[in-house]
Amino acid sequence: MSSEDLRFSGTEKYFLDPELGAIVNIALQMEKPLLLTGEAGTGKTQLAFQVAKSLGLPLEILRCKSTIKGEEACYTQDTVLRLNDARFGSGETGREVQSFYDYVVWGPIGRAFRADGKCVLLLDEIDKTESDIQDNMLDILEDFEFTIRELNTTVKAKQIPFIAITSNAKRELSDPFLRRCYCHHIAFPTPDQMKEIIRLHYPQTSAKLMEAAVKIFYDLRQRGFEKPPATSELLNWIGALENIGAVPDPKNPPLIGVLLKRASDIQAYRGEGEGPKRYV
């Protein structure tokens, strides 16, 4: 399937606003990495999962962290196994100690580039990595290839994957990195958009429950909690409310621990500590 034939229009569980849909599809067609920014709970990571599901493409995921090395995102060599085979023999495993590739462990980028068909490659929370790691990925994102330094050979993508990159803006990304990407900031859903999202997940939810839950949710988000509730918390709360058959009372909403996760936030809500106060 060529990139021109691919078009994402959302799924039964993912609300896709027109602007996001447009940039996803142009990134698919132009084979450019798509950098998604926005606060937690706006659906950045979930977008890659839904694109893969909707288009029937395999998904490779690199969960970024501060200790990751750029090389291991592409490949690593199992030197311990190779040394063990050199000392004691590889038996009937089929491995040859002289063969470098018999001891290669391909990372998410390596697997995506070596795949025979197109796939989705998610680089999740790229801002957690150090700036030099981001710089190491510049040529990979532009040329869709990387070098195996031990052999001085290049692995070039057989099929250019759809690359989705997410960032929570913990660190600023360099201008050269940004130039290689299409960029889109996913704003937090408005109350009306949030109701559409709820309907996708809970189509049988009553209008009364939805209106009350959404009002309480947005009120809580404005109260300055250390971790304000995000979309996933609201959806979980809606499910819990449906389970117990309750329409939440704004003065004393039930199951508040589904929305607020930090102990300090829950204590502040209950009036037991400093910070935001509960409804009065």
ROROLUM-17969 format. One record per residue (C-alpha): x, y, z. Coordinates in Angstrom, 2 decimals. Example, Ala and Ser with C-alpha at 12.3 -4.5 7.8 and 13.67 -1.06 7.14 Angstrom:
+---------+---------+---------+
:       x :       y :       z :
+---------+---------+---------+
:   12.30 :   -4.50 :    7.80 :
:   13.67 :   -1.06 :    7.14 :
+---------+---------+---------+
% end
This chain:
+---------+---------+---------+
:       x :       y :       z :
+---------+---------+---------+
:    0.00 :    0.00 :    0.00 :
:    1.49 :    3.35 :   -1.07 :
:    1.41 :    6.46 :    1.08 :
:   -0.99 :    8.08 :   -1.39 :
:   -3.56 :    5.36 :   -0.65 :
:   -3.47 :    5.93 :    3.13 :
:   -6.01 :    8.22 :    4.74 :
:   -6.90 :    8.46 :    8.43 :
:  -10.37 :    9.65 :    9.36 :
:  -10.44 :    8.74 :   13.05 :
:  -11.87 :    5.64 :   14.69 :
:  -14.88 :    4.73 :   16.77 :
:  -12.83 :    5.52 :   19.90 :
:  -10.81 :    8.55 :   18.75 :
:  -12.22 :   12.03 :   18.22 :
:  -10.38 :   13.66 :   15.32 :
:  -10.83 :   17.37 :   14.80 :
:  -10.46 :   18.58 :   11.19 :
:   -7.13 :   20.38 :   11.65 :
:   -5.46 :   17.35 :   13.27 :
:   -6.92 :   15.06 :   10.62 :
:   -5.56 :   17.28 :    7.85 :
:   -1.99 :   17.34 :    9.17 :
:   -1.97 :   13.59 :    9.90 :
:   -2.97 :   12.84 :    6.33 :
:   -0.51 :   15.27 :    4.76 :
:    2.27 :   13.75 :    6.91 :
:    1.21 :   10.29 :    5.69 :
:    1.23 :   11.37 :    2.05 :
:    4.43 :   13.44 :    2.22 :
:    6.20 :   10.85 :    4.42 :
:    7.27 :   13.43 :    6.99 :
:    7.57 :   12.85 :   10.74 :
:    4.71 :   14.38 :   12.72 :
:    5.57 :   16.00 :   16.06 :
:    2.61 :   16.26 :   18.43 :
:    2.69 :   18.52 :   21.47 :
:    0.12 :   19.19 :   24.15 :
:   -0.53 :   18.44 :   27.79 :
:   -1.04 :   14.95 :   29.10 :
:   -4.41 :   13.47 :   28.23 :
:   -4.92 :   15.20 :   24.89 :
:   -4.48 :   11.99 :   22.87 :
:   -0.97 :   12.43 :   21.46 :
:    0.21 :    8.89 :   22.08 :
:   -3.18 :    7.36 :   21.38 :
:   -3.17 :    8.90 :   17.91 :
:   -0.37 :    6.60 :   16.75 :
:   -2.24 :    3.55 :   18.07 :
:   -5.42 :    4.62 :   16.28 :
:   -3.65 :    5.37 :   12.99 :
:   -2.08 :    1.89 :   13.08 :
:   -5.43 :    0.28 :   13.95 :
:   -7.41 :    2.21 :   11.35 :
:   -4.96 :    1.58 :    8.50 :
:   -4.08 :   -1.97 :    9.49 :
:   -0.39 :   -1.18 :    9.96 :
:    2.05 :   -2.71 :   12.47 :
:    3.13 :   -0.41 :   15.31 :
:    6.67 :   -0.03 :   16.69 :
:    7.09 :    2.02 :   19.87 :
:   10.14 :    3.72 :   21.35 :
:    9.38 :    4.79 :   24.92 :
:   11.90 :    7.58 :   25.40 :
:   13.70 :    8.15 :   28.69 :
:   16.62 :   10.24 :   29.87 :
:   19.05 :    7.29 :   29.90 :
:   18.33 :    6.03 :   26.40 :
:   21.07 :    6.06 :   23.79 :
:   20.32 :    6.83 :   20.18 :
:   22.06 :    3.68 :   19.00 :
:   19.89 :    1.34 :   21.07 :
:   16.78 :    2.80 :   19.47 :
:   18.12 :    1.33 :   16.23 :
:   20.06 :   -1.75 :   17.36 :
:   22.27 :   -3.24 :   20.04 :
:   24.65 :   -6.18 :   20.01 :
:   24.25 :   -8.91 :   22.62 :
:   27.93 :   -9.08 :   23.49 :
:   27.33 :  -11.25 :   26.56 :
:   25.61 :  -13.93 :   24.47 :
:   28.33 :  -13.73 :   21.83 :
:   31.07 :  -14.12 :   24.44 :
:   29.22 :  -17.03 :   26.01 :
:   28.93 :  -18.75 :   22.63 :
:   32.63 :  -18.12 :   21.94 :
:   33.59 :  -19.80 :   25.21 :
:   31.11 :  -22.64 :   25.39 :
:   29.78 :  -23.02 :   21.86 :
:   26.40 :  -22.09 :   20.40 :
:   25.17 :  -25.67 :   20.27 :
:   22.24 :  -26.17 :   17.90 :
:   21.02 :  -22.56 :   18.06 :
:   22.19 :  -21.84 :   14.54 :
:   24.22 :  -18.84 :   15.69 :
:   27.73 :  -18.33 :   14.32 :
:   30.11 :  -16.43 :   16.58 :
:   31.75 :  -14.84 :   13.54 :
:   28.40 :  -13.50 :   12.34 :
:   27.67 :  -10.06 :   13.78 :
:   24.02 :  -10.16 :   12.74 :
:   23.38 :  -13.33 :   14.74 :
:   23.82 :  -11.23 :   17.88 :
:   22.01 :   -8.06 :   16.86 :
:   18.91 :   -7.04 :   18.82 :
:   16.96 :   -4.62 :   16.66 :
:   15.38 :   -1.62 :   18.38 :
:   12.04 :   -0.06 :   17.37 :
:   13.62 :    2.12 :   14.66 :
:   15.64 :   -0.82 :   13.32 :
:   12.55 :   -3.05 :   13.18 :
:   10.49 :   -0.33 :   11.48 :
:   13.16 :    0.34 :    8.84 :
:   13.76 :   -3.34 :    8.13 :
:   10.08 :   -4.19 :    7.82 :
:    8.96 :   -5.27 :    4.35 :
:    5.75 :   -3.27 :    4.61 :
:    4.81 :    0.17 :    5.87 :
:    4.31 :    0.55 :    9.61 :
:    3.72 :    3.23 :   12.25 :
:    6.73 :    4.24 :   14.36 :
:    5.96 :    6.05 :   17.62 :
:    8.74 :    7.98 :   19.38 :
:    6.93 :    8.67 :   22.64 :
:    7.92 :   11.62 :   24.86 :
:   11.02 :   12.60 :   22.87 :
:   11.51 :   15.56 :   25.21 :
:   12.68 :   13.17 :   27.95 :
:   15.89 :   12.47 :   26.01 :
:   19.05 :   14.55 :   26.15 :
:   19.70 :   17.04 :   23.35 :
:   22.56 :   14.99 :   21.90 :
:   20.22 :   12.02 :   21.45 :
:   17.79 :   14.25 :   19.58 :
:   20.68 :   15.47 :   17.41 :
:   21.64 :   11.85 :   16.66 :
:   18.16 :   11.31 :   15.27 :
:   18.31 :   14.24 :   12.84 :
:   19.72 :   12.27 :    9.92 :
:   17.57 :    9.26 :   10.77 :
:   14.43 :   11.40 :   10.49 :
:   15.57 :   13.11 :    7.31 :
:   17.21 :   10.27 :    5.39 :
:   15.38 :    7.31 :    6.95 :
:   18.59 :    5.41 :    7.50 :
:   21.14 :    4.69 :   10.22 :
:   24.66 :    3.30 :   10.35 :
:   25.83 :    0.12 :   12.06 :
:   29.15 :    1.47 :   13.27 :
:   30.76 :   -1.93 :   13.95 :
:   30.42 :   -2.84 :   10.26 :
:   30.29 :    0.68 :    8.80 :
:   27.18 :   -0.30 :    6.86 :
:   23.93 :    1.58 :    6.42 :
:   20.43 :    0.29 :    7.08 :
:   17.96 :    2.19 :    4.92 :
:   14.21 :    1.95 :    5.38 :
:   12.63 :   -0.54 :    2.98 :
:    9.34 :    1.30 :    3.41 :
:    9.25 :    4.76 :    4.98 :
:    7.16 :    4.44 :    8.16 :
:    4.64 :    6.94 :    9.40 :
:    6.59 :    8.50 :   12.26 :
:    4.62 :   10.04 :   15.12 :
:    6.65 :   11.88 :   17.77 :
:    5.16 :   13.12 :   21.03 :
:    6.44 :   15.77 :   23.42 :
:    5.14 :   17.14 :   26.72 :
:    7.56 :   20.09 :   26.42 :
:    9.73 :   19.05 :   29.38 :
:   12.72 :   20.12 :   27.30 :
:   12.93 :   22.41 :   24.30 :
:   13.63 :   20.62 :   21.04 :
:   16.31 :   22.03 :   18.77 :
:   15.45 :   24.05 :   15.67 :
:   17.12 :   21.50 :   13.32 :
:   15.01 :   18.74 :   14.87 :
:   11.83 :   20.78 :   14.49 :
:   12.65 :   21.61 :   10.84 :
:   12.53 :   17.93 :    9.97 :
:    8.99 :   17.51 :   11.29 :
:    5.49 :   18.66 :   10.66 :
:    4.29 :   20.03 :   14.00 :
:    0.87 :   20.17 :   15.59 :
:   -0.20 :   21.28 :   19.05 :
:   -3.23 :   19.41 :   20.35 :
:   -5.19 :   21.83 :   22.50 :
:   -7.10 :   20.46 :   25.46 :
:  -10.67 :   19.63 :   24.36 :
:  -13.38 :   22.20 :   24.89 :
:  -16.43 :   21.05 :   26.90 :
:  -18.37 :   20.40 :   23.68 :
:  -15.48 :   18.40 :   22.19 :
:  -15.16 :   16.49 :   25.45 :
:  -18.81 :   15.48 :   25.23 :
:  -18.14 :   14.12 :   21.74 :
:  -15.23 :   12.11 :   23.13 :
:  -17.42 :   10.75 :   25.92 :
:  -20.09 :    9.72 :   23.41 :
:  -17.51 :    7.72 :   21.45 :
:  -16.59 :    5.74 :   24.55 :
:  -19.94 :    5.69 :   26.34 :
:  -22.69 :    6.10 :   23.74 :
:  -25.41 :    5.16 :   26.24 :
:  -24.45 :    7.73 :   28.87 :
:  -27.37 :    9.91 :   29.91 :
:  -27.26 :   13.60 :   29.07 :
:  -27.80 :   14.42 :   32.76 :
:  -24.80 :   12.38 :   33.91 :
:  -22.61 :   13.77 :   31.13 :
:  -23.50 :   17.41 :   31.80 :
:  -22.87 :   17.08 :   35.54 :
:  -19.61 :   15.15 :   35.12 :
:  -18.18 :   17.53 :   32.51 :
:  -19.03 :   20.59 :   34.62 :
:  -17.32 :   19.13 :   37.71 :
:  -14.33 :   18.00 :   35.63 :
:  -13.64 :   21.45 :   34.17 :
:  -14.17 :   23.12 :   37.52 :
:  -11.54 :   20.81 :   39.05 :
:   -9.12 :   21.57 :   36.24 :
:   -9.30 :   25.28 :   37.05 :
:   -8.48 :   24.89 :   40.75 :
:   -4.70 :   24.68 :   40.47 :
:   -4.13 :   21.07 :   41.49 :
:   -0.64 :   19.64 :   41.12 :
:   -1.99 :   17.07 :   38.67 :
:   -5.28 :   18.28 :   37.23 :
:   -7.51 :   15.52 :   35.87 :
:   -7.06 :   14.72 :   32.18 :
:   -9.30 :   13.11 :   29.59 :
:   -8.42 :    9.56 :   30.61 :
:   -9.43 :   10.30 :   34.22 :
:  -12.76 :   11.73 :   33.09 :
:  -13.50 :    8.70 :   30.92 :
:  -12.63 :    6.36 :   33.78 :
:  -14.86 :    8.42 :   36.07 :
:  -17.78 :    8.27 :   33.62 :
:  -17.39 :    4.49 :   33.51 :
:  -17.31 :    4.29 :   37.32 :
:  -20.37 :    6.53 :   37.65 :
:  -22.27 :    4.39 :   35.16 :
:  -21.26 :    1.31 :   37.14 :
:  -22.73 :    2.62 :   40.38 :
:  -25.67 :    4.32 :   38.65 :
:  -24.88 :    7.77 :   40.04 :
:  -25.29 :   11.27 :   38.67 :
:  -22.59 :   13.28 :   40.49 :
:  -23.61 :   16.01 :   42.91 :
:  -21.38 :   19.07 :   42.37 :
:  -21.28 :   19.68 :   46.11 :
:  -20.05 :   16.19 :   46.92 :
:  -19.04 :   14.22 :   43.81 :
:  -18.43 :   10.50 :   44.45 :
:  -15.26 :    8.54 :   43.67 :
:  -13.10 :   11.65 :   43.61 :
:   -9.97 :    9.47 :   43.68 :
:  -10.71 :    8.47 :   40.08 :
:  -10.24 :   12.10 :   39.00 :
:   -7.52 :   13.26 :   41.42 :
:   -4.49 :   10.98 :   41.76 :
:   -2.01 :   12.85 :   43.94 :
:   -2.49 :   12.51 :   47.69 :
:   -1.77 :   16.22 :   48.15 :
:   -4.51 :   17.10 :   45.63 :
:   -7.06 :   14.86 :   47.33 :
:   -6.18 :   16.32 :   50.73 :
:   -6.42 :   19.86 :   49.36 :
:   -9.79 :   19.05 :   47.80 :
:  -11.06 :   17.74 :   51.13 :
:   -9.79 :   20.86 :   52.88 :
:   -7.13 :   18.90 :   54.77 :
:   -4.14 :   20.75 :   53.38 :
:   -2.97 :   23.86 :   51.60 :
:   -4.17 :   24.47 :   48.09 :
:   -7.46 :   24.25 :   46.20 :
:  -10.57 :   23.80 :   48.28 :
:  -13.54 :   21.59 :   47.64 :
:  -16.93 :   22.73 :   46.38 :
:  -19.07 :   24.79 :   48.70 :
+---------+---------+---------+
% end
